[in-house]
Amino acid sequence: MREGDKLTVTDGQGSFYECTLLQANPKQCLVDIQNCIEKPKGWGYNLRIAFAPTKQMERNEWFVEKAVEIGIDRFTPMLCHYSERREVKTERLEKIAVSAMKQSQRSYLPKIDELSQFEKVISEPFNGKKYIAHCYDLPKKQLAQHYKKDENAFFLIGPEGDFSQEEVEKAIATGFEPVTLGDSRLRTETACLVAIHTIHVINSLS
């Protein structure tokens, strides 16, 4: 873009700004703000997902991109007993989230936490429904039948080797409810997207 061009920028906190480009520089630009437009988030509930990053980083990046497009408030990469990836470059995920936010014309940038231990994640307070999706042959509820509109939702999605049984027991003991996302065994990133999309679909129904 060149000086004098019109553009729209966002602060990632709910506002768009209609601007004129005053200085165009590869490292930093100067704009003149003509108008501020407040844009609602698009959903009235809090949606958080804690996931065990997959071994292939491309799949984690794909998940973050698509989740931002669909709509999410917070990501928490999580280190579990069977985790195959034990480090995550949060800066890279943040760049992907920013790009997806702009591409989908959203005005809110989700929070992306640093990689945290499973025990720390489940001990954090959350005002809403807490769910854990696992593959063990234990009693579970259908998410689509159990979740109620407008409820805040916090999901735990495990690694490719699933949670350990001890982790499932600890999560249940701290208030997480076991749920199933369907009959198929899903990849980690697919399960994350199914959970997020299910919540949005239920809230979109009249």
C-alpha positions in Angstrom: 0.0 0.0 0.0 1.1 3.6 -0.5 0.7 6.9 1.3 -2.9 8.1 1.0 -4.4 4.7 0.7 -7.5 3.8 2.8 -7.3 0.8 5.1 -9.0 -0.7 8.1 -7.1 -1.9 11.1 -8.2 -3.6 14.4 -6.8 -3.6 17.9 -8.0 -7.2 18.5 -10.1 -6.1 21.4 -13.4 -5.3 19.6 -12.7 -2.3 17.5 -12.1 -1.5 13.8 -10.6 1.7 12.7 -11.0 3.3 9.3 -7.7 5.0 8.5 -5.6 6.8 5.9 -2.0 5.6 5.5 0.4 8.6 6.1 3.7 6.8 6.1 4.4 3.4 4.5 7.4 1.6 5.8 8.3 -2.2 5.9 8.9 -2.0 9.7 6.4 0.5 10.9 3.5 2.6 9.5 1.8 5.7 10.5 -2.0 6.1 9.9 -4.6 8.8 10.5 -7.7 7.4 12.1 -11.0 8.9 10.7 -13.5 6.6 12.4 -13.8 3.9 15.1 -16.4 1.1 14.7 -17.1 -1.1 17.6 -17.9 -4.7 16.6 -19.4 -7.3 19.0 -17.5 -10.5 19.5 -20.3 -12.5 17.8 -21.1 -14.8 20.8 -22.1 -14.0 24.3 -20.4 -17.0 26.1 -16.8 -17.8 27.0 -15.2 -20.6 25.0 -11.9 -22.1 26.1 -10.0 -25.2 24.9 -7.0 -26.9 26.4 -5.4 -29.3 24.0 -2.3 -31.5 23.9 -0.3 -30.3 20.8 0.2 -32.9 18.1 3.7 -34.1 17.1 3.3 -32.4 13.7 3.3 -28.7 14.4 1.5 -28.0 11.1 -1.6 -29.7 12.5 -1.6 -27.5 15.6 -1.2 -24.4 13.4 -4.1 -25.5 11.2 -6.3 -26.0 14.2 -5.5 -22.6 15.6 -6.3 -20.9 12.3 -9.6 -22.7 11.8 -10.7 -22.2 15.5 -10.1 -18.5 15.2 -12.2 -18.4 12.0 -15.0 -20.3 13.8 -14.7 -18.3 17.1 -12.9 -19.0 20.3 -11.8 -17.0 23.4 -8.7 -18.8 24.7 -6.3 -21.6 23.7 -4.2 -23.5 26.3 -1.6 -25.9 25.0 -1.3 -28.6 27.5 1.4 -31.1 28.5 -0.1 -34.6 29.3 1.3 -38.0 30.2 1.2 -39.3 26.6 2.1 -36.0 24.9 4.4 -36.4 21.9 5.2 -32.7 21.6 6.7 -31.1 24.6 7.4 -27.6 23.4 5.3 -25.1 21.5 6.4 -21.7 20.0 3.6 -19.5 21.2 4.8 -16.6 19.1 4.2 -18.6 15.9 0.6 -19.6 17.0 -0.1 -15.9 17.8 1.0 -14.8 14.3 -1.3 -17.4 12.8 -4.2 -16.3 15.1 -3.7 -12.7 14.0 -3.7 -13.6 10.3 -6.9 -15.7 10.8 -8.6 -12.9 12.7 -7.9 -10.5 9.9 -8.8 -13.0 7.2 -12.2 -13.7 8.8 -12.8 -10.0 9.6 -13.1 -10.6 13.3 -12.3 -7.9 15.8 -11.3 -10.1 18.8 -7.9 -11.9 19.1 -8.1 -15.0 21.3 -5.6 -15.4 24.1 -3.0 -18.1 23.6 -1.4 -19.4 26.8 2.1 -20.9 27.2 2.4 -24.6 27.4 1.1 -25.7 30.8 1.1 -29.0 32.8 -2.2 -30.9 32.8 -2.5 -30.6 36.6 -2.1 -26.9 36.5 -4.7 -26.5 33.7 -7.4 -28.5 35.5 -6.9 -26.6 38.8 -7.6 -23.2 37.3 -11.0 -21.7 38.1 -13.6 -21.5 35.3 -17.1 -20.0 35.6 -19.1 -22.4 33.4 -19.3 -26.0 32.2 -16.1 -28.0 32.1 -15.8 -31.0 29.8 -13.2 -33.7 29.0 -13.4 -35.8 25.9 -11.6 -39.2 26.0 -11.7 -42.6 24.3 -12.0 -44.9 27.3 -15.0 -47.2 27.6 -16.5 -45.2 30.6 -19.8 -43.5 31.0 -20.0 -40.3 28.9 -22.7 -37.9 27.8 -23.3 -36.7 24.3 -22.1 -33.1 24.2 -24.8 -32.0 21.8 -27.5 -33.2 24.1 -25.9 -32.1 27.4 -24.7 -28.5 26.7 -27.3 -25.7 27.2 -27.3 -22.4 25.2 -25.4 -19.5 26.5 -23.3 -21.5 28.9 -19.5 -20.9 29.1 -17.6 -24.0 28.1 -14.1 -25.2 28.8 -12.8 -28.4 27.0 -9.9 -30.7 27.6 -8.8 -32.5 24.4 -5.9 -35.0 24.9 -2.9 -36.2 22.8 -3.0 -38.7 20.1 -2.4 -41.4 22.7 -5.4 -40.1 24.7 -5.3 -39.0 28.3 -4.1 -41.5 30.9 -6.8 -43.0 33.1 -5.3 -41.2 36.0 -5.6 -37.9 34.2 -9.3 -38.6 33.4 -9.9 -39.4 37.0 -8.2 -36.2 38.2 -10.2 -34.1 35.7 -13.5 -35.6 36.8 -12.6 -35.0 40.5 -12.1 -31.3 39.7 -15.4 -30.9 38.0 -14.9 -31.9 34.4 -17.7 -33.9 32.9 -16.8 -36.7 30.4 -18.4 -36.2 27.0 -18.3 -37.9 23.6 -18.1 -36.0 20.4 -19.5 -38.8 18.2 -19.0 -42.4 17.2 -15.7 -41.9 15.4 -12.3 -41.7 17.0 -11.1 -38.2 16.0 -7.6 -36.7 15.7 -6.7 -34.2 18.4 -7.2 -31.2 16.1 -10.4 -32.5 14.6 -11.9 -33.2 18.1 -11.0 -29.6 19.1 -12.8 -28.2 16.1 -15.9 -30.4 16.5 -16.2 -29.3 20.2 -16.0 -25.6 19.3 -18.3 -25.9 16.3 -20.9 -27.9 18.3 -21.1 -25.1 20.9 -21.6 -22.4 18.2 -24.2 -24.5 16.4 -26.3 -25.1 19.5 -26.2 -21.4 20.3 -27.3 -20.4 16.8 -30.5 -22.5 17.1 -33.6 -20.6 17.8 
